[in-house]
């Protein structure tokens, strides 16, 4: 049954949207509204089948519950996936906006993989429950990518301090996978901080261009997870850390922006058993939702958002210290904290 799916995890609601006029097919998953409306971005993606789309929506939604709780936001967790097997245009996005509006404010969307700032403005024609809209003049909001990258940069710094005893990133070798809006911005920040970069992307030309501009080295996407480095930073799609890929890692730290990096519940323990420090994804990558939450809630400007993102560094340091003290893997420490916060 649906309720017995491994990733269901007592979701409050899952909505399947099928708009025959526009061709939209989407899933809106709301994991928890314990702390506020379920908030989380929407992604436009091609899935192997409908079951894979549902699994992604459920895992991402639960991750948003944890992310928003750990970031101290008055928001629950939700996520939407738009299946990339139909037409893409304003009519599709407006139909998605209608679907969000029908939920009466219980779900708030924003930009995720495959979506743009412009897409958010089209969705906003039909619902006000959308964030990440273009802003100016020091206001909070807009594209969440740069804010996510800032949080991940600070998280890498926290991990390097804890694991390597270094308080700067000069000559720290980072093997970075994925050069989208977040990974690209992160690579630039790391380069400015003096890190040594090995870069990979599914678009090999993009990786070579970034490497040339930032003074790094480009490798094939299939090679990045076996590159010997201090830090592996996954910034593409999730579930890349599997039993096999963890066994092949040659790094001291895993810290990146990708959601749901662990393929199974056992993979956090596998990293810990190998002595690899893992920065829980929904803690380190919370900068984007902190930014768009401030926009949606009308609380604070860009400076206040920057202060909130800065707290990610200390939050991770606390998780690392607790994991070391208790002998519990970092992902399990964070999960327990998050579940307490959402009343589970």
N, C-alpha and C positions, 0 to 999 in steps of 0.2 A: 504493500500500500504506500501511497504518497507519504503518509506520516511516519513511515518506517525507513525512509531514505536516510542513508548515513549522514548526510549534511543538512537534514531538516532542522534538527536542534531546536525544536519548539518554536519555530517561526510563528509570529502572530498572524501573518497573512501573506499569501502569494497570489498575485493577480496575473492572469494571462490575457493579453490584449491582442485582438485580431480585428483590425479595421479593414473591411473588404473594399472600401472606396479608395483608400490611399495605398493599400498593400502592407501597412504596418503590421508586423508581428513582434511582440515584446513581452517581457516578463518583468514585473515589478515585485521584488521580494522585500518584505518588512520583517526584520528579525525581532526588533524590540522598540517600543515607544515608552519604556520605563522612565527615561530621562527627558523625553521631549519627542517631537515629530521625528520619524525615521528619515535620516538624511544620508545621502550618498549619491554619487554620480551615476550617469548613464553611459554605457559603452555601446558602440556600433561594431559588431564583429561577426565573422563567419564561423559557425560551429559545425562540428562533424555531424551532429544530429541535435534534435530538440532536447534530448536528455542531457547532453553536454552543456547546452545553454542554461538549463535549469540548475545543474550542479554549480556552474559558474555564478549564477545569480544568488544562490543560497550561500555559497562560501563567501562571496563578496559582501553580502548583506550582514552576515554574522561578523565579519571582520570590521565593518563600519560600526556596529554596536560597540565592539571592543575599542576601536580607534577613538570614537567620539567620547566614550566614557573615560578613557585614559588621558585624553587631552583636556578633560574638565569642562566639556561643552554641554549645554543643556539640550542635547539632541540624542535621539535614539539612532538605530542603525537600519539602513535600507540600501538597496541597489537596484538598478534596472539594466537590462540588456535588450538592445534592439537587434533583431536578427538580420544580418546583412545578406538576406536572400530575396529581398524585394526591392522596389524602387526607392531611391533616396532623393528627397526633395522637400520643399516647404510643406507640402500636404502631409507627408509622413511625419514630419516633426510637429506640425500643428495637431495631428491626431494624437501623438504622444502627449502633447500638452493637455489635450482634452482628457486623456486618461488620468493624468496626474490631478487635474482639477476635480475630477469625479471622486477623488479620495478625500476631498475636504480638508486638505492641509496635513494629512497624516504622513505624507511622503514629500520630501523636498529633494529636487534633483540638482545636479551640477555637471560639469564637464568631466568626462573620463576618456579612455582610449577610443580613438576614432571620431571623437566629437570636437567641435571648435567653439570659440567665443560666439561666432555668428549663429551657430546652431542654437545656442542658449537664447539668443535674442528672438529667434523664430518660435521656440517653445514658449517663451514669455508672452507671445501674442495671445496665448490661450490660457495661461495660468500664471499666478504670481508666485507659485511655490517652486521657484527656480532661482539659482544663484550662480555666481561666476560670470555675470554680465560685464561688459566693458565698463571701466571706471576711469576717472582722471582726478587730478588735483590732490593726490595723497589719500584718496579714499580707500577703504578696504574692499577687496573683491577682485573681479577680473579673472583672467586665466590662472588656475591654481598651480600650474606647473612650476613656476619659479619659487613659490612658497614651499612646495613639496621638496624641491631641490635644496633649499636652504636648510630645512629640517634634517634631511639626510646627510648633508655636509656636516652639520653639528653632531649628528649621531655617529658618523664615522670618527669624528674627533674624539667623542666620548669613548668609543670602543678602542681606539688606538691608545688612549691614555690608560684605560684599564688593562688591556691585554699586553701592550708593548711598553708601557711606562713612558710613553712619549707625549709631550704636551704641545707638539706642533706636527704638521704633516709634511715637513720638508724631507724629500727623498723617500717617503713612504710609498711603496709600490701598490697601486690599486689597479686590479683587473676589472674593468667596467663593461658590463653587458647592457646594450640598449641605449641608443642616442636620440630618443624622442625628446619631447619638450622638457621632461624632467631629467633624463640621463644626460642630454646635451648640456643643460644648464649646470648640472652637477659636475660634469667633466671640466667645464670652464672654471668653476669655483676651486676644484681640486688643483688645477694647473696653477692658478694664481697663488694658492697656498704652498706651492712647491712640490706637490706630489708627483711621483713618476707614474705615468699612465700607460696601460695597455688597453686598447679599446676594440670593441666588436659590436657589430649591429647586423641585423638580417640584411640590411642594405650595405654591402661591402664598400661601395664608393663613398657612402657617408662616413663610415669608420675611417677610411683613408684620409678623407678631407679633414675630419676633426683631428686626427693624429698629426697631420702636417701642420695644421694651424696651432695646435697646443704643444707641439714638441713631444708627442707620444709615439707609440707604436701600434699599428693596427694588425689584428690577427683575424682569422676566420671565426665566424660565430660558433662553429663547432669546436673550436680550440680554447675559447676563453675560460671555460670552467675547469680546465686542466692546466692553466697557466700558473706557474709558481709566482706567488706574490704575497704581500702582507695582508691584503684585503681583497675579497671578491665582492663586487657590488652589482647585484642583479637589479636591473631597471627596465626589464621587458615584461612579458606576461608571467604569470605565477606557475606554481607547481614544478619548478625546475630543480628543486632540491629533493632528490629521490635517494633511495638506498644506494643505487649505483653511482649517481653523480657525486654524492657526499663522499663515498669511498675514494673517488678520483680527485677530490679537491687537494690543492697544495697551498693552503693559506692558513693564517691564524685567525681571521675574522671574516664573517659574512655580514654585510651591512648594505642594504640597498632599498630602492623605492618600490619594487614590484610588490603587488598584493599577493597574499596567499602563497608565499615562497615555498613553504613546506608541503610536499605532495601528500603526506600522511601524518597522522598524529604522532607516529614513532620517530619522525625524522629530526625533531628537535633533540631528542635523546641521542640519536646517532651523531649529530654534530658535537654534542657535549662529550660523548664518549671518545671522540677523536681529539678533544681539546680545542675545538674551534669555537670561538665566541660568536654567538648569533645575536644580532640586534632584532628583536621581534618586529616584524614588518609594520604592523598597525600602530606601533609606537613611533618608530623612526620616520614614517612617511605621513605623519599627521599634519604637516605644515599646510598642505592645500586645503584640507577641510577646515582648519583653523581660520584661514583667510576667507573662504566663502561663507563660513558660519557668521563671521563678523559682519559681512555684507548683508546676509539675509536677516539677521537679528537686529541690524542697525546699531551695533555696539562697537564703538572704537574705530580708529582710523588705521592707516598703514603702519604707523609707529607702534600702536598698541598691538597690532598683529605680530609685528617683529618681536616684541617682548614676549608674547605668548609662545611663538615658535622657539625662541631661545630656551624656554624651559624644557624642551625635548632633551637637550643635552644632559641636564641634571636628572630627569626622569629615567633615562637609560642608565645613567651611572648608578642610581638606586637599585634598578633591576639587576644589573651586573653584580653589585655587591651582595644582594640577597641571594642570588643564585650561587655565588661562591660560598657564602656562609652556610646555606642549607644543603648544598649539593643537588639542588633541583635545577633542571635545565631552564634557561632564560625564558623560553616560550611558555613553559608551564607556570613559571612565576608570574609572568604578565597575564596569562589567561586567568589565573586565580584572582588577581587583582581586579581585572576587568569584570569578571562574572559577579564578584561581590558588589561592584558599583552599579550593575544593572539588575540587582536583586535576584541573582540566580546562584 
